Amino acid sequence: MSRSDAFRVGSGWGFPVDPQSVVENTMAGGYTVDLKTGQVPTTGTMVSIPGHEKAVPVEQLNKQSVIEYGETPENKALLKSPEMFLGTWRSDEDKSVGDAGYLDVSKNYPDTPEGSKAARRAAMEGAQWGLWNIDRGVTESNISHPGVRENIKESQKIEIPESEVQGYLESDQPVGRHLPLGFRTESDVIRTRSGRKKTVAGPGQMTWAEIASKPNYD
């Protein structure tokens, strides 16, 4: 009996990937794996398929919870399809859930001009907040999502006009390198070496909004 077969015996698990390794990698920060082959993708952009995300509190995240997720008929059918991967991450940002492991199904788009454009369109159609690019190890915020633009406005004090949203959706620039242009909603002030405050950009001034970020795993 092979090791992959051993994962399946008596567990109802139909994939050649140890579900315990999914748990361990999720607890460490995140994981993307092709459950059909056990291979981890080394290139491309991952976009989640809406309706398949599941949050599992870390104290309940175990082999059985992974098996139950992967063997749900709707999830299993997708996970056995070409270009579909199991994607996981750990987060405590949702206060209603607390510290949890998230399981979902994601599609891999090639890291090419056409692939980047298709990935952004898929994120828009699925109302996703971000796209994960493997080549550059960054998450690109999907600025076609109103919630993302509102978050940028609140955190960066930058408003992104609708014209830039359309330009973003038509962009074939590599995911993680698109730079949307917006304008400041209030003054950007820094403190000089002498301790005095200095205005470096006023309201209405054009500027670049940061939409690419690297994961910050503890």
ChimeraX commands (.cxc) that place a marker at each C-alpha (Angstrom):
marker #1 position 0.00,0.00,0.00 radius 0.5
marker #1 position 1.41,3.37,-1.00 radius 0.5
marker #1 position 1.50,6.32,1.38 radius 0.5
marker #1 position -1.10,8.18,-0.73 radius 0.5
marker #1 position -3.42,5.16,-0.58 radius 0.5
marker #1 position -3.00,5.09,3.20 radius 0.5
marker #1 position -4.52,8.56,3.42 radius 0.5
marker #1 position -7.71,7.25,1.88 radius 0.5
marker #1 position -8.33,3.98,3.73 radius 0.5
marker #1 position -11.20,4.29,6.18 radius 0.5
marker #1 position -11.26,8.09,5.95 radius 0.5
marker #1 position -13.47,8.72,2.94 radius 0.5
marker #1 position -10.72,10.97,1.57 radius 0.5
marker #1 position -10.42,10.74,-2.21 radius 0.5
marker #1 position -7.24,12.72,-2.88 radius 0.5
marker #1 position -3.52,11.75,-2.82 radius 0.5
marker #1 position -2.66,14.51,-0.35 radius 0.5
marker #1 position -2.31,14.01,3.40 radius 0.5
marker #1 position -5.09,16.12,4.98 radius 0.5
marker #1 position -2.88,16.61,8.02 radius 0.5
marker #1 position -0.36,18.45,5.83 radius 0.5
marker #1 position -3.19,20.80,4.80 radius 0.5
marker #1 position -3.88,21.52,8.47 radius 0.5
marker #1 position -0.22,22.14,9.30 radius 0.5
marker #1 position 0.39,24.43,6.32 radius 0.5
marker #1 position -2.78,26.39,7.03 radius 0.5
marker #1 position -1.80,26.89,10.66 radius 0.5
marker #1 position 1.60,28.15,9.45 radius 0.5
marker #1 position -0.05,30.87,7.34 radius 0.5
marker #1 position -1.44,29.45,4.12 radius 0.5
marker #1 position -1.26,26.80,1.45 radius 0.5
marker #1 position -2.19,26.20,-2.18 radius 0.5
marker #1 position -2.18,22.65,-3.56 radius 0.5
marker #1 position -3.61,20.69,-6.47 radius 0.5
marker #1 position -5.46,17.91,-4.66 radius 0.5
marker #1 position -5.53,15.84,-7.86 radius 0.5
marker #1 position -1.75,15.54,-8.00 radius 0.5
marker #1 position -0.37,16.83,-4.70 radius 0.5
marker #1 position 1.60,19.49,-6.57 radius 0.5
marker #1 position 2.02,23.02,-5.24 radius 0.5
marker #1 position 1.77,25.63,-8.03 radius 0.5
marker #1 position 4.92,27.65,-8.68 radius 0.5
marker #1 position 3.49,30.27,-11.02 radius 0.5
marker #1 position 0.24,32.03,-11.86 radius 0.5
marker #1 position -2.47,34.03,-10.13 radius 0.5
marker #1 position -5.01,32.41,-7.84 radius 0.5
marker #1 position -8.59,33.72,-7.76 radius 0.5
marker #1 position -11.16,32.23,-5.39 radius 0.5
marker #1 position -14.38,30.72,-6.68 radius 0.5
marker #1 position -17.27,32.48,-4.91 radius 0.5
marker #1 position -19.48,30.41,-2.63 radius 0.5
marker #1 position -16.84,27.88,-1.58 radius 0.5
marker #1 position -15.04,29.63,1.28 radius 0.5
marker #1 position -15.29,28.03,4.71 radius 0.5
marker #1 position -13.88,29.40,7.97 radius 0.5
marker #1 position -12.91,26.85,10.62 radius 0.5
marker #1 position -11.84,28.08,14.09 radius 0.5
marker #1 position -8.26,26.92,14.68 radius 0.5
marker #1 position -9.27,24.74,17.63 radius 0.5
marker #1 position -11.57,22.82,15.27 radius 0.5
marker #1 position -9.20,22.68,12.29 radius 0.5
marker #1 position -8.09,19.06,11.95 radius 0.5
marker #1 position -7.85,16.23,9.42 radius 0.5
marker #1 position -11.57,15.51,9.65 radius 0.5
marker #1 position -12.60,19.11,8.95 radius 0.5
marker #1 position -10.36,19.12,5.85 radius 0.5
marker #1 position -11.82,15.80,4.69 radius 0.5
marker #1 position -15.37,17.05,5.19 radius 0.5
marker #1 position -14.60,20.19,3.19 radius 0.5
marker #1 position -12.91,18.37,0.29 radius 0.5
marker #1 position -15.52,15.62,0.11 radius 0.5
marker #1 position -18.52,17.96,-0.02 radius 0.5
marker #1 position -19.95,17.12,-3.48 radius 0.5
marker #1 position -19.84,20.69,-4.81 radius 0.5
marker #1 position -16.26,21.24,-3.61 radius 0.5
marker #1 position -15.05,17.82,-4.74 radius 0.5
marker #1 position -16.41,18.31,-8.27 radius 0.5
marker #1 position -14.50,21.59,-8.60 radius 0.5
marker #1 position -11.32,20.32,-6.96 radius 0.5
marker #1 position -11.16,17.49,-9.50 radius 0.5
marker #1 position -11.43,19.96,-12.40 radius 0.5
marker #1 position -8.42,21.29,-14.37 radius 0.5
marker #1 position -6.74,24.46,-13.05 radius 0.5
marker #1 position -8.61,24.22,-9.73 radius 0.5
marker #1 position -6.72,24.17,-6.44 radius 0.5
marker #1 position -7.39,24.01,-2.73 radius 0.5
marker #1 position -6.39,27.34,-1.21 radius 0.5
marker #1 position -6.06,27.95,2.53 radius 0.5
marker #1 position -4.98,30.76,4.83 radius 0.5
marker #1 position -5.11,31.70,8.49 radius 0.5
marker #1 position -6.59,34.97,9.72 radius 0.5
marker #1 position -8.13,36.58,12.79 radius 0.5
marker #1 position -9.44,39.69,11.00 radius 0.5
marker #1 position -13.08,38.57,11.16 radius 0.5
marker #1 position -13.94,39.23,14.80 radius 0.5
marker #1 position -17.15,37.19,14.53 radius 0.5
marker #1 position -15.05,34.09,13.77 radius 0.5
marker #1 position -11.80,34.83,15.59 radius 0.5
marker #1 position -8.55,33.02,14.79 radius 0.5
marker #1 position -9.49,30.62,11.99 radius 0.5
marker #1 position -8.27,28.59,9.07 radius 0.5
marker #1 position -9.99,29.38,5.79 radius 0.5
marker #1 position -10.53,26.75,3.08 radius 0.5
marker #1 position -11.59,27.57,-0.46 radius 0.5
marker #1 position -11.36,26.55,-4.10 radius 0.5
marker #1 position -9.25,28.74,-6.39 radius 0.5
marker #1 position -8.52,28.83,-10.10 radius 0.5
marker #1 position -5.01,29.36,-11.42 radius 0.5
marker #1 position -4.53,31.92,-14.21 radius 0.5
marker #1 position -1.19,32.03,-16.08 radius 0.5
marker #1 position 1.22,34.85,-15.30 radius 0.5
marker #1 position 0.89,36.30,-18.79 radius 0.5
marker #1 position -0.72,39.52,-20.08 radius 0.5
marker #1 position -3.91,37.68,-21.05 radius 0.5
marker #1 position -3.86,35.65,-17.84 radius 0.5
marker #1 position -3.52,38.78,-15.71 radius 0.5
marker #1 position -6.44,40.41,-17.50 radius 0.5
marker #1 position -8.58,37.27,-17.12 radius 0.5
marker #1 position -7.71,36.98,-13.41 radius 0.5
marker #1 position -8.79,40.58,-12.75 radius 0.5
marker #1 position -12.04,40.01,-14.61 radius 0.5
marker #1 position -12.69,36.83,-12.62 radius 0.5
marker #1 position -12.05,38.67,-9.36 radius 0.5
marker #1 position -14.49,41.38,-10.42 radius 0.5
marker #1 position -17.19,38.88,-11.45 radius 0.5
marker #1 position -16.77,36.93,-8.23 radius 0.5
marker #1 position -16.71,40.07,-6.04 radius 0.5
marker #1 position -13.36,39.01,-4.58 radius 0.5
marker #1 position -11.31,41.43,-2.48 radius 0.5
marker #1 position -7.95,40.26,-3.79 radius 0.5
marker #1 position -5.89,38.10,-6.16 radius 0.5
marker #1 position -2.87,36.08,-5.00 radius 0.5
marker #1 position 0.10,36.10,-7.40 radius 0.5
marker #1 position 2.56,33.28,-6.83 radius 0.5
marker #1 position 5.40,34.64,-9.00 radius 0.5
marker #1 position 5.76,37.84,-6.99 radius 0.5
marker #1 position 4.37,36.56,-3.70 radius 0.5
marker #1 position 1.84,39.38,-3.40 radius 0.5
marker #1 position -1.86,39.95,-2.99 radius 0.5
marker #1 position -3.31,42.54,-5.34 radius 0.5
marker #1 position -6.38,44.35,-4.03 radius 0.5
marker #1 position -9.26,44.18,-6.50 radius 0.5
marker #1 position -10.16,47.86,-6.87 radius 0.5
marker #1 position -13.31,47.00,-8.86 radius 0.5
marker #1 position -14.82,45.99,-5.50 radius 0.5
marker #1 position -16.48,48.98,-3.79 radius 0.5
marker #1 position -15.40,47.72,-0.37 radius 0.5
marker #1 position -11.76,47.68,-1.47 radius 0.5
marker #1 position -11.94,51.25,-2.74 radius 0.5
marker #1 position -13.60,52.35,0.49 radius 0.5
marker #1 position -10.85,50.65,2.50 radius 0.5
marker #1 position -8.16,52.42,0.44 radius 0.5
marker #1 position -9.97,55.72,0.94 radius 0.5
marker #1 position -10.06,55.17,4.70 radius 0.5
marker #1 position -6.57,53.75,5.20 radius 0.5
marker #1 position -4.57,55.62,2.54 radius 0.5
marker #1 position -6.76,58.73,2.20 radius 0.5
marker #1 position -6.89,58.13,-1.54 radius 0.5
marker #1 position -10.02,58.03,-3.69 radius 0.5
marker #1 position -9.85,56.00,-6.90 radius 0.5
marker #1 position -12.03,57.36,-9.74 radius 0.5
marker #1 position -14.30,55.10,-11.80 radius 0.5
marker #1 position -12.20,55.71,-14.92 radius 0.5
marker #1 position -9.24,54.06,-13.19 radius 0.5
marker #1 position -11.40,51.10,-12.19 radius 0.5
marker #1 position -12.20,50.49,-15.85 radius 0.5
marker #1 position -8.54,50.86,-16.75 radius 0.5
marker #1 position -7.67,48.31,-14.07 radius 0.5
marker #1 position -10.12,45.74,-15.43 radius 0.5
marker #1 position -8.68,46.15,-18.92 radius 0.5
marker #1 position -5.06,46.08,-17.73 radius 0.5
marker #1 position -2.76,43.27,-18.83 radius 0.5
marker #1 position 0.06,44.42,-16.54 radius 0.5
marker #1 position 1.46,41.64,-14.28 radius 0.5
marker #1 position -0.66,41.06,-11.19 radius 0.5
marker #1 position 1.00,42.86,-8.30 radius 0.5
marker #1 position 2.48,45.57,-10.52 radius 0.5
marker #1 position -0.57,47.53,-11.59 radius 0.5
marker #1 position -0.46,51.03,-10.09 radius 0.5
marker #1 position -3.88,52.72,-9.94 radius 0.5
marker #1 position -3.88,56.49,-9.92 radius 0.5
marker #1 position -6.15,58.25,-7.43 radius 0.5
marker #1 position -6.35,61.57,-5.65 radius 0.5
marker #1 position -5.87,62.47,-2.02 radius 0.5
marker #1 position -8.96,63.17,0.08 radius 0.5
marker #1 position -6.96,65.08,2.72 radius 0.5
marker #1 position -3.48,66.42,3.30 radius 0.5
marker #1 position -0.55,64.04,3.64 radius 0.5
marker #1 position 1.60,65.39,6.45 radius 0.5
marker #1 position 5.04,64.21,7.59 radius 0.5
marker #1 position 7.19,65.28,10.53 radius 0.5
marker #1 position 10.63,66.71,9.69 radius 0.5
marker #1 position 13.83,66.05,11.64 radius 0.5
marker #1 position 13.29,69.24,13.58 radius 0.5
marker #1 position 9.90,67.96,14.68 radius 0.5
marker #1 position 7.86,70.35,12.57 radius 0.5
marker #1 position 4.97,69.09,10.48 radius 0.5
marker #1 position 5.21,69.47,6.73 radius 0.5
marker #1 position 2.44,69.02,4.16 radius 0.5
marker #1 position 3.75,66.94,1.25 radius 0.5
marker #1 position 0.47,66.51,-0.64 radius 0.5
marker #1 position -2.78,68.42,-0.43 radius 0.5
marker #1 position -6.39,67.33,-0.99 radius 0.5
marker #1 position -7.21,66.66,-4.64 radius 0.5
marker #1 position -3.58,66.05,-5.60 radius 0.5
marker #1 position -3.04,63.04,-7.84 radius 0.5
marker #1 position -1.10,60.16,-6.32 radius 0.5
marker #1 position -0.53,56.40,-6.57 radius 0.5
marker #1 position -2.62,54.05,-4.43 radius 0.5
marker #1 position -0.81,51.02,-3.03 radius 0.5
marker #1 position -2.76,47.85,-3.89 radius 0.5
marker #1 position -0.10,45.12,-3.71 radius 0.5
marker #1 position 0.97,43.64,-0.39 radius 0.5
marker #1 position 3.02,40.70,0.85 radius 0.5
marker #1 position 1.66,38.34,3.51 radius 0.5
marker #1 position 2.65,39.04,7.09 radius 0.5
marker #1 position 2.80,35.64,8.74 radius 0.5
marker #1 position 3.79,35.43,12.41 radius 0.5
marker link #1:1,2 radius 0.2
marker link #1:2,3 radius 0.2
marker link #1:3,4 radius 0.2
marker link #1:4,5 radius 0.2
marker link #1:5,6 radius 0.2
marker link #1:6,7 radius 0.2
marker link #1:7,8 radius 0.2
marker link #1:8,9 radius 0.2
marker link #1:9,10 radius 0.2
marker link #1:10,11 radius 0.2
marker link #1:11,12 radius 0.2
marker link #1:12,13 radius 0.2
marker link #1:13,14 radius 0.2
marker link #1:14,15 radius 0.2
marker link #1:15,16 radius 0.2
marker link #1:16,17 radius 0.2
marker link #1:17,18 radius 0.2
marker link #1:18,19 radius 0.2
marker link #1:19,20 radius 0.2
marker link #1:20,21 radius 0.2
marker link #1:21,22 radius 0.2
marker link #1:22,23 radius 0.2
marker link #1:23,24 radius 0.2
marker link #1:24,25 radius 0.2
marker link #1:25,26 radius 0.2
marker link #1:26,27 radius 0.2
marker link #1:27,28 radius 0.2
marker link #1:28,29 radius 0.2
marker link #1:29,30 radius 0.2
marker link #1:30,31 radius 0.2
marker link #1:31,32 radius 0.2
marker link #1:32,33 radius 0.2
marker link #1:33,34 radius 0.2
marker link #1:34,35 radius 0.2
marker link #1:35,36 radius 0.2
marker link #1:36,37 radius 0.2
marker link #1:37,38 radius 0.2
marker link #1:38,39 radius 0.2
marker link #1:39,40 radius 0.2
marker link #1:40,41 radius 0.2
marker link #1:41,42 radius 0.2
marker link #1:42,43 radius 0.2
marker link #1:43,44 radius 0.2
marker link #1:44,45 radius 0.2
marker link #1:45,46 radius 0.2
marker link #1:46,47 radius 0.2
marker link #1:47,48 radius 0.2
marker link #1:48,49 radius 0.2
marker link #1:49,50 radius 0.2
marker link #1:50,51 radius 0.2
marker link #1:51,52 radius 0.2
marker link #1:52,53 radius 0.2
marker link #1:53,54 radius 0.2
marker link #1:54,55 radius 0.2
marker link #1:55,56 radius 0.2
marker link #1:56,57 radius 0.2
marker link #1:57,58 radius 0.2
marker link #1:58,59 radius 0.2
marker link #1:59,60 radius 0.2
marker link #1:60,61 radius 0.2
marker link #1:61,62 radius 0.2
marker link #1:62,63 radius 0.2
marker link #1:63,64 radius 0.2
marker link #1:64,65 radius 0.2
marker link #1:65,66 radius 0.2
marker link #1:66,67 radius 0.2
marker link #1:67,68 radius 0.2
marker link #1:68,69 radius 0.2
marker link #1:69,70 radius 0.2
marker link #1:70,71 radius 0.2
marker link #1:71,72 radius 0.2
marker link #1:72,73 radius 0.2
marker link #1:73,74 radius 0.2
marker link #1:74,75 radius 0.2
marker link #1:75,76 radius 0.2
marker link #1:76,77 radius 0.2
marker link #1:77,78 radius 0.2
marker link #1:78,79 radius 0.2
marker link #1:79,80 radius 0.2
marker link #1:80,81 radius 0.2
marker link #1:81,82 radius 0.2
marker link #1:82,83 radius 0.2
marker link #1:83,84 radius 0.2
marker link #1:84,85 radius 0.2
marker link #1:85,86 radius 0.2
marker link #1:86,87 radius 0.2
marker link #1:87,88 radius 0.2
marker link #1:88,89 radius 0.2
marker link #1:89,90 radius 0.2
marker link #1:90,91 radius 0.2
marker link #1:91,92 radius 0.2
marker link #1:92,93 radius 0.2
marker link #1:93,94 radius 0.2
marker link #1:94,95 radius 0.2
marker link #1:95,96 radius 0.2
marker link #1:96,97 radius 0.2
marker link #1:97,98 radius 0.2
marker link #1:98,99 radius 0.2
marker link #1:99,100 radius 0.2
marker link #1:100,101 radius 0.2
marker link #1:101,102 radius 0.2
marker link #1:102,103 radius 0.2
marker link #1:103,104 radius 0.2
marker link #1:104,105 radius 0.2
marker link #1:105,106 radius 0.2
marker link #1:106,107 radius 0.2
marker link #1:107,108 radius 0.2
marker link #1:108,109 radius 0.2
marker link #1:109,110 radius 0.2
marker link #1:110,111 radius 0.2
marker link #1:111,112 radius 0.2
marker link #1:112,113 radius 0.2
marker link #1:113,114 radius 0.2
marker link #1:114,115 radius 0.2
marker link #1:115,116 radius 0.2
marker link #1:116,117 radius 0.2
marker link #1:117,118 radius 0.2
marker link #1:118,119 radius 0.2
marker link #1:119,120 radius 0.2
marker link #1:120,121 radius 0.2
marker link #1:121,122 radius 0.2
marker link #1:122,123 radius 0.2
marker link #1:123,124 radius 0.2
marker link #1:124,125 radius 0.2
marker link #1:125,126 radius 0.2
marker link #1:126,127 radius 0.2
marker link #1:127,128 radius 0.2
marker link #1:128,129 radius 0.2
marker link #1:129,130 radius 0.2
marker link #1:130,131 radius 0.2
marker link #1:131,132 radius 0.2
marker link #1:132,133 radius 0.2
marker link #1:133,134 radius 0.2
marker link #1:134,135 radius 0.2
marker link #1:135,136 radius 0.2
marker link #1:136,137 radius 0.2
marker link #1:137,138 radius 0.2
marker link #1:138,139 radius 0.2
marker link #1:139,140 radius 0.2
marker link #1:140,141 radius 0.2
marker link #1:141,142 radius 0.2
marker link #1:142,143 radius 0.2
marker link #1:143,144 radius 0.2
marker link #1:144,145 radius 0.2
marker link #1:145,146 radius 0.2
marker link #1:146,147 radius 0.2
marker link #1:147,148 radius 0.2
marker link #1:148,149 radius 0.2
marker link #1:149,150 radius 0.2
marker link #1:150,151 radius 0.2
marker link #1:151,152 radius 0.2
marker link #1:152,153 radius 0.2
marker link #1:153,154 radius 0.2
marker link #1:154,155 radius 0.2
marker link #1:155,156 radius 0.2
marker link #1:156,157 radius 0.2
marker link #1:157,158 radius 0.2
marker link #1:158,159 radius 0.2
marker link #1:159,160 radius 0.2
marker link #1:160,161 radius 0.2
marker link #1:161,162 radius 0.2
marker link #1:162,163 radius 0.2
marker link #1:163,164 radius 0.2
marker link #1:164,165 radius 0.2
marker link #1:165,166 radius 0.2
marker link #1:166,167 radius 0.2
marker link #1:167,168 radius 0.2
marker link #1:168,169 radius 0.2
marker link #1:169,170 radius 0.2
marker link #1:170,171 radius 0.2
marker link #1:171,172 radius 0.2
marker link #1:172,173 radius 0.2
marker link #1:173,174 radius 0.2
marker link #1:174,175 radius 0.2
marker link #1:175,176 radius 0.2
marker link #1:176,177 radius 0.2
marker link #1:177,178 radius 0.2
marker link #1:178,179 radius 0.2
marker link #1:179,180 radius 0.2
marker link #1:180,181 radius 0.2
marker link #1:181,182 radius 0.2
marker link #1:182,183 radius 0.2
marker link #1:183,184 radius 0.2
marker link #1:184,185 radius 0.2
marker link #1:185,186 radius 0.2
marker link #1:186,187 radius 0.2
marker link #1:187,188 radius 0.2
marker link #1:188,189 radius 0.2
marker link #1:189,190 radius 0.2
marker link #1:190,191 radius 0.2
marker link #1:191,192 radius 0.2
marker link #1:192,193 radius 0.2
marker link #1:193,194 radius 0.2
marker link #1:194,195 radius 0.2
marker link #1:195,196 radius 0.2
marker link #1:196,197 radius 0.2
marker link #1:197,198 radius 0.2
marker link #1:198,199 radius 0.2
marker link #1:199,200 radius 0.2
marker link #1:200,201 radius 0.2
marker link #1:201,202 radius 0.2
marker link #1:202,203 radius 0.2
marker link #1:203,204 radius 0.2
marker link #1:204,205 radius 0.2
marker link #1:205,206 radius 0.2
marker link #1:206,207 radius 0.2
marker link #1:207,208 radius 0.2
marker link #1:208,209 radius 0.2
marker link #1:209,210 radius 0.2
marker link #1:210,211 radius 0.2
marker link #1:211,212 radius 0.2
marker link #1:212,213 radius 0.2
marker link #1:213,214 radius 0.2
marker link #1:214,215 radius 0.2
marker link #1:215,216 radius 0.2
marker link #1:216,217 radius 0.2
marker link #1:217,218 radius 0.2
view
